């Protein structure tokens, strides 16, 4: 069973950012699909919640160099 998670990401400004973030998210276990759009700042991720939760998605996005709106700054 999968669910779609939509996150508002700050810092994406080009198609390269979309690609980089999509690849980084798809490397997580349980992520079936990840699509980023720098124009809207949104990332949609289809994920199996048994393997990957929202916190893991946020952590991966921050590790890739971006911020997730509403999640606060990460150390």
N, C-alpha and C positions, 0 to 999 in steps of 0.2 A: 504494500500500500504506500502510495506516495502523496505528498502534499506540496503545494507551491508556496514559497516564501518570497515576498517582495520586500526589498530593503532599499532605502534611500541612501545613496553613497555620495560623499563629497570628495572632490579631487579628480574625478575623471574629466578629461578635456579633449579626448581624441579617440579615434577608432582603435588606436594601439592600446589605449587604456582598457577599452572594452574587451579586446582580445586577451590581454594579460590577466585581467580579473576573471574572465570566463575560464581560462585554462587553470588558474590557481584553484578556483572553486571546484571544477570538475575532477581535480585530483583527490578530493576528499571522498572517503568511502561513503557510499549511500547517495551521492549526488549523481542524478541521471542527466540533468541538463542545467546549464547556467547561461543566462543571456543578460548582457549588460548594455545599457544605452547611455552614452555620455550626454546626449542632448537633454534627456529627462532626469538623469542622475539615478536611474533605477536599475536594480539588478533583480531579476526573477530567477529563482532556483527551484527546480523540481527535485525533491529530496525524499529519501526514506527516513522518517523520523526515528526508526529503530536504530539507525547507525549514526546519523548526524543531526544535531539540534541547532537551533538558532545561534546559540553561543559559539559553537564551532564555526559557523558561517561568518559571524562577526569577527572572530579571531583571525580567520584566514584573510578577510578583507583588509583588516588593520595591518596584518603582516605583509600584505602586498603593497602597503603604502597609502591606503585610503582611509577615510573615516566614514562611519555609519551614523547618520543623523539619529539623534535621540538615544544613542548608546553611551554618550559621554566619552571623554578622552581616555585613551589607554596608555599605560606606562610604556 
